[in-house]
Amino acid sequence: MTTEIAPSAPAAPAGPGTPDPRRGRLGRRGQRAEVGLLSGLGHIALLVWAILVVAPLVWTILASFKSNTEIFLGSPFALPEVFNFGSYARAWSEANVGRYFLNSVLVVSLSTAGTMLFGSMAAYVLARYPFPGNRAIYYLFVSGLAFPVFLALVPLFLVVNNLGLLNTYTGLILVYIAYSLPFTVFFLAAFFKTLPQSVAEAAMIDGASHTRLFFRIMMPMARPGLVSIAIFNIIGQWNQYLLPVALMQGEGADQKWVLTQGIASISTSAGYEADWAALFAALTLSILPMIIVYAIFQRQIQSGLTSGAVK
């Protein structure tokens, strides 16, 4: 006995209101192709940007080990015949880069500490305590981001000179702090707003004062944001050139120069008898500390930026 299998009925054509699954698959494939194309273009752009940034750094480091003949007549990215560290010794001692380096470390350390202390306190109050004039003070800080430092050089010079702080580390440190406060307050105010209010309320119920609440509870909770903005301030102040040139003038000023001033002096004072290897060694000594700092704290920087982005 045989069983006959009835042929299956043909699929009914899709009506005008019925979605076609084939169109959905084609649409998803098109979207994936578009995303893949944009992703590829983004990777190419990042690769080009990385080459533009890394190539000068590699060339500078390689040139610091070469002689003047190799620098001007040899291939730019060729390895030196001999890795000679004498250029670093000449830059550190004869060109006084060692003194300029220590001056920069002193100024940047104290100015960054002052910036983080005053900036974090101002940002915390503006972010967590409503009071009349709160927004006005906040926008006054933020307006400093749009004010070019070039326009303030002459009045800044006159103010510092009238205070008797011209050609002093104190005057330069105070100006660095004022220069860095707008961005610090802008960044940390947004970060402090993301911290939970319940923790602060619990601490106040337990008897914590406002000062203790800030230093013992809120500051540790805001550590990712503090580390991020501290690194940005260190890099910005370390590379600052215009403000030291304007404020470090007078008798004996060359003994107080920071690293950027010293390197500029090396490149302009020697003329045609410049020791280019020592100059590139000085540039390398100024670049490497910032690269090392960023490499060590890059995760904290990324964490601070992403944590402050979402409330």
N, C-alpha and C positions, 0 to 999 in steps of 0.2 A: 504494500500500500504506500503510495507516494503522496507527499504533502506538497501542494503547490503554494509557492510564495507569491503573494500579490505584489505587483510592482508598486514602489512608493510613488506617492503623488508628487508631481512637480511643485517646487516652492513657489508660493504665490508671489507675484511681483510686489515690490515695496510700494506702498501707497505714498501719497504726497506728504502725509504726516508721520510716516515711519522712518526712523533714522537708518541710514545705510551703514552697516558695520565696516564695509570696505573703505568708505570715505573717512571714517574715524581713524582707521589704521593708517591711511595715507596722510591724514592731518598730523598724527603723532610722529610719523616718520619725517615729515617736513619740519616739524618743530625741533626734533632731535638733530636733523641736519643743520638747521639754522643755529642752534645752540653750539653744535660742534664747530661750525665755521667761525662764530664769534669767539669761541674759546681758543681756536687756533690763531686767530688774528691777535687776541690778547697775549698769548704766549710769545708770538713773534715780536710784538711791541715791547714786552718785558725783556726779551732777549737782547733786542737792540739797545734798550735803556741800560741794561746791565753791562753790555760791552762799552758803551759810552762812559760809564762811571768807573768801571774796573780798569780799562786800558790805561788811562792816565796814571792811576795809582801804581799799576805794575811797572809802567815806564819810569816813574819817579823812583821807585825802590831799586830797580835795576841800574838806573843811572847813578845812584848813590855809591855803587861799588866800582864804577868805571872811571877811567881817566878822561881828561878833556878831549883827547883825540878820539877815543872810543865813542864818546857822547855825540860828537858832531860828524864824524866820518863813518862810524859803524852803523849797523842795523839797529833801529830803536829798541826792538824787543829781543835782540840777541843777548845771550848770557855773557857777562864779562869774562875776559880771559883769566883774570884772577879776582877772587872775592876779597877785595882789600877793605878792611875796616878802618884804615887810617883816616878816611874822610870823616867818619863819625867822631874820631878822637879830635881832629882839627876843628870840626864844627862845635864840639862840646867845650873845648878849652880855648882855642885861639879866637874863634868867632863869638865866644861868650854865650853860646846857646844854652849851656848849662845854667847860667845865672838867669837868663830869660825864662827858661823852662820852670825853674823854681819860683820865680816871680809869678808866672801864670798859675801855677798850682796854688800858691798862697791866695792870690786874688780871687780865683774862681771858687776855691773851697769856701772862703768866708762869704763871698757874695751869694753863692748857691744856698748856703745854710741860712743866710738872712732872708733870701727870697722865699725859701720854703717855709720858714717860720712865720713871717708876716703875711705871705700870700695865703697860706693855709688857714690862718686865723681869720683873715678878712673874708675869704671864700666861705668858711663855715658859718660865720655870722650872717652873711648875706643870703646864704642858702637855707638856713634853718630858723632864723629869727625874724619874723615880720615886724617891721616898725616903719613909721613915717619917713620917707626918703630912702627906703631900701633900694627901690628900683633905680632911683636917680644916682645913687652912689655906685651901683653895679654898672649902669650904662656909662658912668664917668670912667670907671676902670676899663671897660670894653672899648671906649673911644680911643684909648691909648694905642690900640692895635692898628688903628687907621691913621695915626699921626706919624709922618715920616721923621726919623731921627735927624735927618739933615736939616730940617727946619728949626730944630731945637739946639743946634750946636752953639750958636752965638749966645743966646740967653743962658744956656747951660754953662758955657764957659764963664760968663760974667757972674752967675750965681755961685759957682764953685770958687771962683777967684775971690769974691767978696767974703765968703766964709773962711778964707785962708786955707782951703783944702786943695788948691791947685798943685799938681806934681806930688801928690801924696797917695799912698795906697788907700787911705780912708775915703778920700774923695772919689776915687775910681770905684771902690767897692759900693759906696752909696749910690752912685750913678748906675752901676750894673744892677743893683737891686730894683731901683725905680724903673729901669729899662725892661726888666723881666716880669714885673708885677702884673701888668695887664693880662698877658696870656696865662699866667699862673692862676690868677683869680678867675678868669673866664673858664678855664679847664676844670679847676677843682670845685667851683660852685656847682657846675653840672654834676660832678661826681658825688659830692656830698648829698645832693638831692636824692640820689638813688639808695642811700643807706636807710635801713628800716627805722621808722620812728618808734616802734615798740621797744627796741633796745634802749634808746635814749630815755623813754618814759620809765622803763623798769629801773634804770640806773638812778634817775631822779627820785623815784619812790624809795630806793634804798639809801638815800641821803647823799648822793654824789653831787658835788658842786658843779657849776658850769665849767670851771677850769679843769677839774678832774674828769668830767665827762668828756671833754675835748681831748685831753692828752692821754688818758688811760683807756678810753673806749673807742672814740671816733677815729683817732689817728691810726691805731692798729687796723681798724676795719677798712680804712681808706688807703692802706699801704700800696696796693697795685697802682692806684692813681698817683700817689705821691712819688713812687719810684719812676713812673713814666714821665711826669713833668720835671722831675729832678734831672733825668738824663737829657731831656730837651734843653733845659736851662744850662747844664754843663757844656753841652756841645755849642750852643749859641754864644755863651760867654767866652768859651775857649777860642772860638774863631773870630771874636770881635776885634776889629782893627780901627774903625773910625773913632770910637770914643777914646781909646787910649791915646791916639795921635793928637786929639784935641785937648786932652786934659793932662797928659804927662809931658809938660814942657817946662823949660827953665834950667837952671844950673843943676848939674848932676842927674838930669832926667834919664840919661842913657843907662845909668845904673839901676833904674827902676822899670825899664821897659819890660813889657810882656813879650811873649814869644812871637806873636805876629809882627810887632814892631821890629824886633831883632832880625827876623828873616827878611823883612823889607829893607832894612838897613844893609844887610849882607849883599842883597841883590843889586843895590844901587851905588854902594860906596866903592866897590872894587873896580868898576869900569871894565876895561878890556882884559885886565889881569884877574878876573874872577875865578875863584876856585869852585867850578860848577859842581864837582862831586860833593864838596862840603856843603854847598847850598842845597843840593838834593837830599843830602843826609839830614840837614836841619829840617827840611820839609817832611821827611819820613818820621823824624822824631816828634814832630807836631801832629802828624796824622795818626800814627799807631796808637797812642793812648785812647783816642776817641773810638777807634775801631775796636779795641779791646774792651772798653767799657760797654759799647753797644752789643758786642758779641756775648758778654757775660750776662747782661740784663735784658736781652731781647725778648725772652718769654714774659718777664714782668712788664715790659713795655706793651706788648701785645695784649696781655691780660688787663692792664689798666685801661687801654683804649677801648676794648670790647666791653669791659664791665661798666664803664661810664656811658656807654652808648644806649643802654636799655635800662629802663626804670622798672 
